[in-house]
Amino acid sequence: MKKIINSKGFALVSVLLLASVFTILTTSMLYISTYHLQLIGNVEVQSRAMKAAEAGVEFTIAKLNDFAAWGLYDSTNSKWSGGTSTSPPEINVKFPETESEFYITFDNSQTKYMYSYNNLFSPDNKIRVTPAGKSIPKYCLDVIVYGKCKGTTKILRVLLTRDDIFPYTLNADGKIMLRDADTYIRGENISGSGMSKSPGKAHSNWKDTDPNKPSIIKASSSSNKLSTNKGFFSARGKIFDDSVDPNSYDCTKNENLESKAQIGELNIAQIINDNKGKADVSIGPGEVRIIKNEWEEGGGSGKKEKHTEFDLEGLPAGSYEIDKKTGLVTILKDIYVSGSMSHDTQKDKWVGDTSVHSNSLYFKRSDDTIFTGDSIYDELYGTTEVTLPYTAQYAKVDLNGHSIYSNSHLIMGVELIGQGSMVTTGKLSYLQGSSCDDIVAVSGDDLTVELSKDTPTYHANGLLYSNDDITVKPIANNSPLNAASTGTSIRNVYTITKGKSVGSNMKVGKITGYEKEEDKDGKPKDGAPIWGGSAVTMARVEEDTGNSHIIVKPRSILTTSKIELTYNNKVIDFGPLDLAVREKVGFPGTYEIGVMDSSGIITWGTSATLVTGFPGNLNNSEFTDMGKNFGETFYINTGVGADLYIEGCLVSHNYNIAGDYEERIESLELDSGNSSGILDITYDKDTYIKKLNNIRGYNLGVRIISWQEIK
């Protein structure tokens, strides 16, 4: 019997099954779509919260660039933000379009939010309460920004530092030139005692069109070492020429960088504009002269007595005081100098150009040239005695904690001492003496620091900053800072007393007898030899040509004297001759001897017989050996290169060579004067920030040094 199947029922079940599947699929798709939209929404909300927090960071930077005391607490006066408020700043900015906002507070008494802290002006690190254990570095602002959007919060912690905290010991947009010398580039002295052991850093943003020309230049001499405490040098170009011995330096080189390093720039015009109204004295460009007045008066015995008194012309009364006996000038007030100089007004001119002088405040010595080291200079060229210990006499100015703000060039033909600052939109040149403490030197055009001749060792603390070139070098004869623009000048002096050695086989003077002593039995015995003759004084004289020689003279004390030497056990009598010694060009360590006449003209000889007036018992080999004895004894005891120690920072922003004076490419040049010298530069921000705080006040910029997403 055939079964009858109900196909309609089967079809209904199938339709129901398919409908269920479609329902499930549709529901799943709707769920997935809804979840995806929520996910996108959450990402968007988080992004908006983060952007709000980032806006808070930008707000903080803008606020500080306008007024760096924002959020600064003065515990002495219990005031905030530079005395403008009695309560800590609290900022809440809303963005209705994106339903987001940011929040910043400097209130460290509340516990709901982590607080921001302004430490831009303190030389000490500060410890946080929240986040617990975190410290805020000195000269930094630690800002914590809350960004919010629809219940989502993002938190950023950003560390900002001042724009005058420079990243390297040596900072240059142009080339860096390290001349012959033993050179030490050190980082910050963390321990605060002894020599810094932190790695030193130097950077040049210069990149030459010739890839073989280095951005940082070191003299190729392998005998002169560059020590950086295993630091690093970086540049957009090459570092060191291929001829430099790799064993002569210890730094890591990071060459051919793609982009320029960020080196802060000071707004010099703003600094001057902010302070010129506060200066006690306002003057125009012109000369400031230190005058030496001399006269004679009759004494009680009928003899005339010589009197000397110093005075000053060119500064208003009350702005200075001068020691009438020594000529030391002490600045008593801040000074503003009017003018119209800028970075490029006279960038093509040498600082000694007369057109530069006419647009300068020019401290200079009197036309009665009195500061060449009179006593030794006079003796070498015909008058009286040497006063020991010898020092070259320079006019000295003590800034005494005060500042000179100038829209004209500043040419300080005087030796600076004490603390203070000089800020000019034009050129700045000054003499560095044995010690300058906390000097801030800021120039819009070239900055030239010349080492005076009163000591072989120089110490300078502070900031050397220029929007053009920086040059540190020994003073030259043609320098406008020198006593005269031409003529000879004396750098080092060394005196050897009678009986003392000049080399291994020569002594000053001759034995005239022996001291007698008694032994323990009362019997006489020979004692030490008695030396006769006068002491010999040697002085290094610099010539206009850039060469130098040594003058050898008996040290007379108002009496006629002569040079007597015991050489290889025989006495050499030079009589009243004035000798000269120089190193033979092209033959290091070989010296020539000459005779100087009364007018200072020297006749040089290659042998004893070729120099008229030399003693007949001096043969050619002795002639050569004697020159070596004099030369080596002098240079061993005086050195020809300066030892320069700087604690602070050097910054040069010259990267536009076109139109510069002599088309200079050495943006930052350090020169001790000779390979026997020392250049020792230690990074020390504390030495200059305190002074910058005084002259910049709360008008400074900030830059980001770290960025952290806390939440």
C-alpha positions as CSV (number, residue, x, y, z in Angstrom):
1,M,0.0,0.0,0.0
2,K,1.7,3.4,-1.1
3,K,2.4,6.0,1.7
4,I,1.4,9.6,1.1
5,I,4.2,12.2,2.3
6,N,3.1,15.7,3.4
7,S,5.7,17.9,1.6
8,K,4.0,21.1,2.8
9,G,5.0,20.4,6.4
10,F,8.6,19.6,5.5
11,A,8.8,22.9,3.6
12,L,7.5,24.8,6.6
13,V,10.1,23.3,8.9
14,S,12.8,24.3,6.4
15,V,11.6,27.9,6.1
16,L,11.5,28.2,9.9
17,L,15.0,26.9,10.2
18,L,16.3,29.3,7.5
19,A,14.4,32.2,9.2
20,S,16.1,31.3,12.5
21,V,19.5,31.3,10.8
22,F,18.9,34.7,9.2
23,T,17.6,36.1,12.5
24,I,20.7,35.0,14.3
25,L,23.0,36.3,11.5
26,T,21.1,39.6,11.5
27,T,21.3,39.9,15.3
28,S,25.0,39.1,15.2
29,M,25.7,41.6,12.5
30,L,23.8,44.3,14.4
31,Y,25.7,43.4,17.6
32,I,29.0,43.5,15.8
33,S,28.1,46.7,14.1
34,T,27.0,48.3,17.4
35,Y,30.2,47.1,19.2
36,H,32.3,48.4,16.4
37,L,30.6,51.8,16.6
38,Q,31.1,51.8,20.3
39,L,34.8,50.8,19.9
40,I,35.3,53.5,17.3
41,G,33.5,55.9,19.7
42,N,35.8,54.9,22.6
43,V,38.9,55.4,20.4
44,E,37.6,58.8,19.3
45,V,36.8,59.7,22.9
46,Q,40.3,58.7,24.0
47,S,41.8,60.6,21.1
48,R,39.9,63.7,22.0
49,A,41.0,63.3,25.6
50,M,44.6,63.0,24.5
51,K,44.3,66.0,22.2
52,A,42.9,68.0,25.1
53,A,45.9,67.1,27.2
54,E,48.2,68.0,24.4
55,A,46.4,71.3,24.1
56,G,47.1,71.8,27.8
57,V,50.9,71.3,27.2
58,E,50.8,73.9,24.3
59,F,48.9,76.2,26.6
60,T,51.6,75.9,29.3
61,I,54.4,76.6,26.8
62,A,52.6,79.7,25.4
63,K,51.9,80.9,29.0
64,L,55.5,80.5,30.1
65,N,56.9,82.1,26.9
66,D,54.8,85.1,27.8
67,F,55.5,85.0,31.6
68,A,57.9,82.4,32.9
69,A,56.8,82.9,36.5
70,W,53.4,81.3,35.9
71,G,53.0,78.8,38.7
72,L,56.1,79.9,40.5
73,Y,55.7,80.0,44.3
74,D,57.6,82.6,46.4
75,S,57.8,81.1,49.9
76,T,59.3,84.3,51.3
77,N,56.3,86.4,50.4
78,S,53.7,83.6,50.2
79,K,52.9,84.7,46.7
80,W,52.4,82.9,43.4
81,S,53.3,83.7,39.8
82,G,55.8,86.4,40.4
83,G,53.8,88.0,43.2
84,T,50.6,88.4,41.1
85,S,48.4,86.0,43.1
86,T,48.0,84.7,46.6
87,S,46.6,81.3,45.4
88,P,48.1,78.7,43.1
89,P,47.1,78.8,39.4
90,E,44.3,76.4,38.4
91,I,43.3,76.2,34.7
92,N,40.3,74.4,33.2
93,V,39.7,75.0,29.5
94,K,36.6,73.3,27.9
95,F,36.1,72.6,24.1
96,P,32.3,72.3,23.6
97,E,32.7,71.2,20.0
98,T,34.5,68.0,21.0
99,E,33.0,67.7,24.5
100,S,36.6,67.7,25.9
101,E,38.6,69.8,28.3
102,F,42.0,70.0,30.0
103,Y,42.9,70.7,33.6
104,I,46.1,71.9,35.3
105,T,46.7,72.8,38.9
106,F,49.8,74.0,40.8
107,D,48.1,73.4,44.2
108,N,50.2,70.8,46.1
109,S,47.9,70.9,49.1
110,Q,45.0,69.1,47.4
111,T,45.1,65.3,46.8
112,K,42.6,64.7,44.0
113,Y,45.0,65.7,41.2
114,M,48.7,65.5,40.6
115,Y,50.1,69.0,40.6
116,S,52.4,70.9,38.3
117,Y,55.6,72.6,39.7
118,N,57.6,75.6,38.4
119,N,61.3,75.0,39.2
120,L,62.7,77.1,36.3
121,F,64.6,79.5,38.6
122,S,66.0,77.2,41.2
123,P,69.5,75.7,41.2
124,D,68.2,72.8,43.3
125,N,66.2,69.7,42.5
126,K,62.7,69.4,44.2
127,I,61.1,66.3,45.5
128,R,57.4,65.6,44.6
129,V,54.6,64.6,47.0
130,T,52.6,63.2,44.0
131,P,53.7,61.2,42.1
132,A,55.6,60.0,45.2
133,G,59.4,59.9,45.0
134,K,59.6,61.7,41.7
135,S,62.0,64.7,41.5
136,I,61.8,67.9,39.5
137,P,65.2,68.8,38.0
138,K,66.6,72.3,38.6
139,Y,65.7,74.9,36.0
140,C,62.7,72.9,34.8
141,L,59.0,73.0,35.0
142,D,57.1,69.8,35.5
143,V,53.6,70.1,34.1
144,I,50.9,67.5,34.6
145,V,47.9,67.9,32.3
146,Y,44.5,66.1,32.6
147,G,42.7,65.7,29.3
148,K,39.1,64.6,29.6
149,C,36.3,63.6,27.2
150,K,33.0,61.8,28.2
151,G,34.4,60.2,31.3
152,T,37.7,59.2,29.7
153,T,40.8,60.8,31.1
154,K,44.3,61.0,29.7
155,I,47.2,62.3,31.8
156,L,50.5,63.7,30.4
157,R,53.6,64.6,32.4
158,V,55.9,66.9,30.4
159,L,59.2,68.3,31.5
160,L,60.1,71.7,30.2
161,T,63.4,73.6,30.6
162,R,64.6,77.1,30.0
163,D,65.8,78.2,26.5
164,D,69.1,79.3,28.1
165,I,69.9,75.8,29.3
166,F,72.1,74.8,26.4
167,P,72.5,71.1,25.6
168,Y,76.3,71.0,25.1
169,T,79.5,72.4,26.6
170,L,80.3,73.8,23.2
171,N,77.3,74.8,21.0
172,A,77.7,76.1,17.5
173,D,75.7,76.6,14.4
174,G,78.9,77.1,12.5
175,K,82.3,75.4,12.6
176,I,84.2,74.6,15.9
177,M,87.9,75.1,15.8
178,L,90.2,73.8,18.6
179,R,93.7,75.1,18.0
180,D,96.9,73.4,19.2
181,A,96.8,72.8,22.9
182,D,96.0,70.0,25.3
183,T,92.2,70.3,25.4
184,Y,89.7,69.2,28.0
185,I,85.9,69.3,27.3
186,R,84.0,68.3,30.4
187,G,80.4,67.8,31.4
188,E,78.7,69.2,34.5
189,N,80.6,68.7,37.7
190,I,78.0,66.6,39.6
191,S,80.2,66.2,42.7
192,G,80.9,69.9,43.0
193,S,84.5,69.4,43.9
194,G,87.7,68.8,41.9
195,M,87.7,68.3,38.2
196,S,84.5,67.2,36.6
197,K,84.4,63.5,35.6
198,S,81.2,63.8,33.6
199,P,81.3,63.3,29.8
200,G,81.9,66.5,27.8
201,K,79.8,67.3,24.7
202,A,80.2,69.5,21.7
203,H,78.0,70.0,18.7
204,S,78.1,71.8,15.3
205,N,75.2,72.4,13.0
206,W,77.5,73.2,10.2
207,K,77.6,71.0,7.1
208,D,80.1,72.0,4.4
209,T,79.4,71.6,0.7
210,D,82.6,69.6,0.6
211,P,81.9,66.4,2.6
212,N,85.7,66.1,3.3
213,K,85.8,69.4,5.2
214,P,85.0,68.8,8.9
215,S,82.5,70.7,11.0
216,I,84.6,70.3,14.1
217,I,88.3,70.8,13.6
218,K,91.1,69.6,15.9
219,A,94.7,70.3,15.3
220,S,96.4,67.3,13.8
221,S,99.3,67.2,16.3
222,S,99.3,63.8,18.0
223,S,101.2,65.3,21.0
224,N,98.1,67.5,21.9
225,K,95.3,65.4,23.4
226,L,91.6,66.0,23.4
227,S,90.1,64.6,26.6
228,T,86.3,64.5,27.1
229,N,85.8,62.0,29.9
230,K,84.7,59.6,27.1
231,G,82.0,62.1,26.0
232,F,80.7,62.6,22.4
233,F,81.0,65.1,19.6
234,S,78.2,65.4,17.1
235,A,77.8,67.4,13.9
236,R,75.8,67.6,10.7
237,G,79.1,67.2,8.8
238,K,82.4,65.5,9.4
239,I,84.2,65.5,12.7
240,F,88.0,66.0,12.5
241,D,90.2,65.8,9.5
242,D,91.5,62.3,8.4
243,S,95.0,63.4,9.5
244,V,94.0,63.5,13.2
245,D,95.4,60.6,15.1
246,P,92.5,58.6,16.6
247,N,94.6,57.9,19.7
248,S,94.8,61.7,20.4
249,Y,91.1,61.9,21.4
250,D,88.7,59.8,23.5
251,C,85.3,61.1,22.3
252,T,82.7,59.2,20.4
253,K,81.9,60.8,17.0
254,N,78.4,61.1,15.7
255,E,78.8,62.5,12.2
256,N,76.6,63.6,9.2
257,L,73.4,64.0,11.2
258,E,70.3,64.7,9.1
259,S,68.8,67.5,11.0
260,K,70.1,70.5,13.1
261,A,70.2,70.2,16.9
262,Q,68.0,72.6,18.8
263,I,70.2,75.2,20.4
264,G,68.3,77.9,22.3
265,E,68.6,81.5,21.1
266,L,68.4,84.6,23.4
267,N,66.3,87.5,22.3
268,I,69.1,90.1,22.8
269,A,67.0,93.1,21.7
270,Q,64.3,92.2,24.1
271,I,66.7,91.8,27.0
272,I,68.1,95.3,26.4
273,N,64.7,96.8,25.8
274,D,63.4,95.3,29.1
275,N,66.3,96.6,31.1
276,K,67.3,100.0,29.5
277,G,64.5,101.7,31.5
278,K,65.8,100.2,34.7
279,A,69.4,101.3,34.1
280,D,70.6,104.1,36.4
281,V,72.7,105.7,33.7
282,S,71.9,106.3,30.0
283,I,74.7,107.4,27.7
284,G,75.6,107.3,24.0
285,P,78.6,105.7,22.2
286,G,82.0,107.3,22.9
287,E,85.3,106.9,24.6
288,V,85.9,106.2,28.2
289,R,89.5,107.0,29.1
290,I,91.7,106.3,32.1
291,I,94.1,109.1,32.5
292,K,97.5,109.1,34.2
293,N,98.6,112.4,35.7
294,E,102.2,112.9,36.7
295,W,104.0,115.8,38.4
296,E,107.0,116.6,40.6
297,E,107.1,118.5,43.8
298,G,110.0,119.6,45.9
299,G,110.8,117.5,48.9
300,G,112.1,118.6,52.3
301,S,115.7,117.7,51.3
302,G,115.5,119.8,48.1
303,K,115.0,116.7,45.9
304,K,111.9,116.6,43.7
305,E,109.4,113.9,44.4
306,K,107.4,112.2,41.6
307,H,103.6,111.9,42.1
308,T,101.2,109.9,40.1
309,E,97.4,110.0,40.1
310,F,94.7,108.4,38.0
311,D,91.4,109.8,36.7
312,L,88.6,108.8,34.3
313,E,86.8,110.6,31.6
314,G,83.7,109.6,29.7
315,L,81.3,108.3,32.4
316,P,78.8,110.4,34.4
317,A,79.8,111.2,37.9
318,G,78.4,108.8,40.5
319,S,78.3,105.9,38.0
320,Y,81.9,104.8,39.0
321,E,84.7,105.3,41.4
322,I,88.4,105.2,40.6
323,D,91.3,104.3,42.9
324,K,93.6,107.3,42.4
325,K,96.7,105.3,43.2
326,T,96.1,102.1,41.2
327,G,93.6,103.3,38.5
328,L,91.1,100.5,39.3
329,V,87.7,101.5,38.1
330,T,84.6,100.1,39.9
331,I,81.2,100.4,38.3
332,L,78.5,101.6,40.7
333,K,75.4,101.5,38.5
334,D,73.8,99.7,35.6
335,I,74.5,101.5,32.3
336,Y,72.5,101.7,29.1
337,V,74.2,102.7,25.9
338,S,72.0,104.0,23.0
339,G,72.7,103.2,19.4
340,S,71.4,101.3,16.4
341,M,73.8,98.3,16.0
342,S,72.4,94.8,15.2
343,H,73.7,91.4,14.2
344,D,74.4,92.4,10.6
345,T,74.8,96.2,10.7
346,Q,78.6,96.0,10.6
347,K,79.2,92.2,10.4
348,D,81.7,92.7,7.6
349,K,83.9,95.0,9.7
350,W,86.8,94.1,12.0
351,V,86.4,95.2,15.6
352,G,89.5,97.5,15.1
353,D,87.9,99.4,12.2
354,T,87.5,103.1,12.9
355,S,83.8,103.0,11.7
356,V,83.2,100.3,14.4
357,H,84.9,102.5,17.0
358,S,82.6,105.5,16.2
359,N,79.6,103.3,17.0
360,S,81.0,101.9,20.2
361,L,81.3,102.5,23.9
362,Y,85.1,102.2,23.9
363,F,86.9,101.8,27.2
364,K,90.6,102.6,26.5
365,R,93.8,103.6,28.0
366,S,95.2,107.1,27.9
367,D,97.4,108.2,24.9
368,D,100.1,108.3,27.6
369,T,100.6,104.6,27.1
370,I,101.1,103.4,30.6
371,F,99.8,99.9,30.6
372,T,102.4,98.0,28.6
373,G,104.2,96.9,31.7
374,D,106.2,100.0,32.2
375,S,109.0,98.9,34.4
376,I,110.2,96.0,32.4
377,Y,109.5,97.7,29.1
378,D,111.4,100.7,30.1
379,E,114.4,98.7,31.3
380,L,114.5,96.6,28.1
381,Y,114.5,99.8,26.1
382,G,116.7,102.0,28.3
383,T,115.6,103.1,31.8
384,T,115.6,101.7,35.3
385,E,114.7,98.6,37.1
386,V,112.4,95.5,37.1
387,T,109.9,95.2,39.9
388,L,109.4,91.6,40.9
389,P,107.2,89.7,40.6
390,Y,106.6,91.2,37.2
391,T,103.0,91.7,35.9
392,A,101.9,93.6,32.9
393,Q,99.9,96.7,33.9
394,Y,96.4,96.8,32.4
395,A,93.6,99.2,33.2
396,K,91.1,97.1,35.3
397,V,87.4,97.6,35.5
398,D,85.3,95.8,38.2
399,L,81.7,95.4,37.0
400,N,80.9,95.0,40.7
401,G,77.7,93.0,40.0
402,H,76.4,95.6,37.5
403,S,75.4,95.3,33.9
404,I,76.0,97.2,30.7
405,Y,73.2,97.1,28.2
406,S,74.1,98.5,24.8
407,N,72.6,99.1,21.4
408,S,76.1,100.1,20.3
409,H,79.3,97.9,20.1
410,L,81.2,97.4,23.4
411,I,85.0,97.5,23.2
412,M,86.4,97.0,26.6
413,G,90.2,97.8,26.3
414,V,90.5,97.0,29.9
415,E,90.9,93.9,32.0
416,L,87.5,92.8,33.5
417,I,87.3,91.5,37.0
418,G,84.5,90.7,39.4
419,Q,80.9,89.8,38.5
420,G,78.6,91.3,36.1
421,S,77.1,91.2,32.6
422,M,77.6,92.9,29.2
423,V,74.7,92.6,26.7
424,T,75.0,94.2,23.3
425,T,73.2,94.0,20.0
426,G,76.5,94.7,18.3
427,K,80.1,93.5,18.7
428,L,81.7,92.8,22.1
429,S,85.4,92.6,22.8
430,Y,87.1,92.5,26.2
431,L,90.3,91.5,28.0
432,Q,90.3,88.4,30.1
433,G,92.6,88.7,33.1
434,S,93.7,86.0,35.5
435,S,90.2,85.7,36.9
436,C,86.7,86.7,35.8
437,D,83.9,85.4,38.1
438,D,80.4,85.0,36.8
439,I,80.7,87.2,33.7
440,V,77.8,86.9,31.3
441,A,78.9,88.2,27.8
442,V,76.1,88.3,25.2
443,S,76.6,89.8,21.8
444,G,74.5,90.1,18.6
445,D,77.6,90.3,16.5
446,D,81.2,89.0,17.0
447,L,82.3,88.2,20.6
448,T,86.1,88.4,21.1
449,V,87.8,87.5,24.3
450,E,91.5,88.2,24.4
451,L,93.8,86.9,27.1
452,S,95.9,89.7,28.7
453,K,99.6,89.3,29.3
454,D,99.7,89.5,33.1
455,T,99.6,85.8,33.8
456,P,100.1,82.5,31.9
457,T,96.9,81.1,33.5
458,Y,93.3,82.3,33.1
459,H,90.1,81.4,34.9
460,A,86.7,82.5,33.6
461,N,83.3,81.6,34.9
462,G,80.0,82.3,33.1
463,L,78.4,82.4,29.7
464,L,79.9,83.4,26.3
465,Y,77.1,83.8,23.9
466,S,77.0,85.3,20.4
467,N,74.6,85.4,17.4
468,D,77.8,85.5,15.4
469,D,81.4,84.3,16.0
470,I,83.1,83.6,19.3
471,T,86.9,83.8,19.4
472,V,89.0,83.3,22.5
473,K,92.8,83.9,22.0
474,P,95.9,85.6,23.4
475,I,96.0,89.4,22.8
476,A,97.7,90.4,19.6
477,N,99.8,93.5,19.0
478,N,97.3,94.9,16.5
479,S,94.4,94.4,18.8
480,P,92.3,97.5,19.6
481,L,92.4,96.2,23.2
482,N,96.2,96.7,23.3
483,A,97.9,99.8,24.6
484,A,99.0,100.7,21.1
485,S,98.0,99.4,17.7
486,T,101.5,98.9,16.5
487,G,105.0,98.2,18.0
488,T,106.4,95.6,20.2
489,S,104.7,94.3,23.4
490,I,105.9,92.0,26.2
491,R,104.2,88.8,27.2
492,N,106.3,86.9,29.6
493,V,109.2,87.7,31.9
494,Y,111.7,85.4,33.7
495,T,114.6,86.5,35.9
496,I,117.6,84.3,36.7
497,T,119.6,85.4,39.7
498,K,123.4,85.1,39.9
499,G,124.6,81.5,40.5
500,K,121.5,79.9,39.0
501,S,121.6,77.5,36.1
502,V,120.7,78.3,32.5
503,G,120.7,74.8,31.0
504,S,123.0,72.0,32.2
505,N,126.4,73.7,31.5
506,M,125.8,77.4,32.0
507,K,125.2,79.6,35.1
508,V,124.6,83.3,35.5
509,G,127.7,85.2,36.8
510,K,131.1,83.9,37.8
511,I,132.7,82.5,41.0
512,T,134.5,85.2,42.9
513,G,135.4,83.0,45.9
514,Y,134.1,80.5,48.4
515,E,132.4,80.8,51.8
516,K,134.4,79.5,54.7
517,E,132.9,77.3,57.4
518,E,134.3,75.5,60.4
519,D,133.9,71.8,60.9
520,K,133.0,70.3,64.3
521,D,136.7,70.5,65.4
522,G,136.8,74.2,64.6
523,K,139.0,73.8,61.6
524,P,138.2,75.9,58.5
525,K,136.9,74.2,55.4
526,D,135.8,75.3,51.9
527,G,132.1,76.3,51.7
528,A,129.7,77.1,48.8
529,P,131.0,79.2,45.9
530,I,130.4,83.0,46.0
531,W,128.9,84.2,42.7
532,G,129.5,87.7,41.3
533,G,127.7,89.6,38.6
534,S,124.1,90.6,38.2
535,A,120.9,88.7,37.6
536,V,119.7,88.2,34.0
537,T,116.2,89.1,33.0
538,M,114.6,87.6,29.9
539,A,111.4,88.8,28.3
540,R,109.4,87.5,25.4
541,V,108.6,90.4,23.0
542,E,105.9,90.0,20.4
543,E,106.4,91.7,17.0
544,D,103.9,93.2,14.6
545,T,104.6,90.3,12.2
546,G,103.2,87.8,14.7
547,N,106.7,86.4,15.5
548,S,108.4,86.8,18.8
549,H,111.9,86.9,20.3
550,I,113.5,86.9,23.8
551,I,115.4,89.9,25.1
552,V,118.3,89.1,27.5
553,K,119.5,91.9,29.8
554,P,121.3,92.3,33.0
555,R,119.0,93.4,35.8
556,S,120.2,96.8,36.6
557,I,119.1,98.8,39.6
558,L,120.0,102.4,38.6
559,T,123.6,101.2,38.0
560,T,125.5,100.1,34.9
561,S,125.8,96.3,34.7
562,K,126.8,93.7,32.3
563,I,126.1,90.1,31.4
564,E,128.6,87.5,32.7
565,L,128.1,83.8,32.3
566,T,130.1,80.8,33.4
567,Y,129.9,78.5,30.4
568,N,131.7,75.1,30.3
569,N,133.8,76.4,33.2
570,K,134.9,79.5,31.4
571,V,133.6,83.0,31.9
572,I,131.9,84.6,29.0
573,D,131.7,88.4,29.4
574,F,129.2,90.2,27.1
575,G,129.7,93.5,28.7
576,P,126.9,96.0,28.1
577,L,125.5,94.1,25.1
578,D,121.7,93.5,25.0
579,L,121.2,90.0,23.6
580,A,118.2,88.6,21.7
581,V,117.2,85.0,21.2
582,R,114.7,83.5,18.8
583,E,113.7,80.1,17.6
584,K,114.9,79.4,14.1
585,V,112.0,79.3,11.6
586,G,111.5,75.8,10.4
587,F,113.8,74.3,13.0
588,P,111.9,73.8,16.2
589,G,114.3,73.6,19.2
590,T,117.1,75.5,17.4
591,Y,117.8,79.0,18.5
592,E,119.6,82.0,17.1
593,I,121.3,84.8,19.0
594,G,121.5,88.5,18.0
595,V,122.6,91.8,19.4
596,M,120.1,94.7,20.0
597,D,121.2,98.3,19.7
598,S,119.9,101.2,21.7
599,S,117.1,101.8,19.2
600,G,115.8,98.3,19.5
601,I,117.1,97.0,16.2
602,I,118.5,93.5,16.3
603,T,121.3,92.0,14.2
604,W,120.9,88.3,14.0
605,G,123.8,86.0,13.4
606,T,124.2,82.4,12.4
607,S,127.6,82.1,14.1
608,A,129.5,83.8,16.8
609,T,131.9,85.4,14.4
610,L,129.1,87.0,12.4
611,V,127.7,89.0,15.3
612,T,129.8,92.1,15.9
613,G,130.7,92.5,19.6
614,F,130.4,88.9,20.7
615,P,133.3,87.8,23.0
616,G,136.1,86.2,21.1
617,N,136.3,83.1,23.3
618,L,132.8,81.9,22.1
619,N,133.0,79.4,19.2
620,N,130.2,78.5,16.9
621,S,129.1,75.4,18.7
622,E,129.0,77.3,21.9
623,F,127.1,80.1,20.2
624,T,124.4,77.6,19.1
625,D,124.3,75.8,22.5
626,M,124.0,79.1,24.4
627,G,121.0,80.1,22.3
628,K,119.4,76.8,23.1
629,N,120.1,77.2,26.8
630,F,118.5,80.7,26.9
631,G,115.5,79.6,24.8
632,E,114.7,76.4,26.5
633,T,115.2,77.8,30.0
634,F,112.8,80.7,29.3
635,Y,110.1,78.7,27.6
636,I,110.2,75.9,30.2
637,N,109.7,78.4,33.0
638,T,107.1,80.6,31.3
639,G,105.5,78.7,28.5
640,V,104.4,80.4,25.3
641,G,100.8,79.1,25.4
642,A,98.2,80.3,27.8
643,D,96.4,77.9,30.2
644,L,92.7,78.8,29.9
645,Y,90.0,77.3,32.3
646,I,86.4,78.1,31.7
647,E,83.5,77.0,33.8
648,G,80.2,77.8,32.1
649,C,79.0,77.4,28.5
650,L,79.9,78.7,25.0
651,V,77.2,79.3,22.4
652,S,77.7,80.6,18.8
653,H,74.9,81.0,16.3
654,N,76.9,82.0,13.3
655,Y,75.6,79.9,10.4
656,N,75.4,82.7,7.8
657,I,79.0,83.1,6.5
658,A,78.1,85.4,3.5
659,G,79.1,89.0,4.2
660,D,80.9,88.2,7.4
661,Y,84.3,89.7,8.3
662,E,86.9,87.8,6.3
663,E,84.1,85.3,5.4
664,R,84.9,83.5,8.7
665,I,83.9,79.9,9.0
666,E,85.2,79.3,12.5
667,S,82.0,80.1,14.4
668,L,83.6,79.0,17.7
669,E,87.4,79.3,17.9
670,L,89.5,78.5,21.0
671,D,93.2,79.3,20.8
672,S,95.7,79.1,23.7
673,G,98.4,80.7,21.5
674,N,100.7,77.7,21.3
675,S,100.7,73.9,21.6
676,S,102.2,74.2,25.1
677,G,98.9,75.7,26.3
678,I,95.8,74.2,27.9
679,L,92.2,74.7,27.1
680,D,89.9,73.3,29.8
681,I,86.1,73.9,29.4
682,T,83.7,72.6,32.0
683,Y,79.9,72.9,31.5
684,D,78.4,74.7,34.5
685,K,75.0,76.2,34.1
686,D,74.9,77.5,37.7
687,T,77.7,80.0,37.0
688,Y,75.6,82.0,34.6
689,I,71.9,81.3,35.3
690,K,71.8,83.4,38.4
691,K,73.1,86.4,36.5
692,L,70.7,85.7,33.6
693,N,67.9,85.6,36.1
694,N,68.8,89.2,37.0
695,I,68.9,90.5,33.4
696,R,66.1,88.4,31.9
697,G,63.7,88.4,34.8
698,Y,60.7,86.3,33.9
699,N,61.1,86.9,30.1
700,L,62.4,83.7,28.8
701,G,61.3,80.8,26.7
702,V,61.0,77.0,27.4
703,R,61.5,73.9,25.4
704,I,60.4,70.2,25.9
705,I,63.0,67.8,27.1
706,S,60.7,64.8,28.0
707,W,57.1,63.6,27.4
708,Q,55.4,60.8,29.4
709,E,51.8,59.4,29.1
710,I,50.9,58.5,32.7
711,K,47.4,57.3,31.9
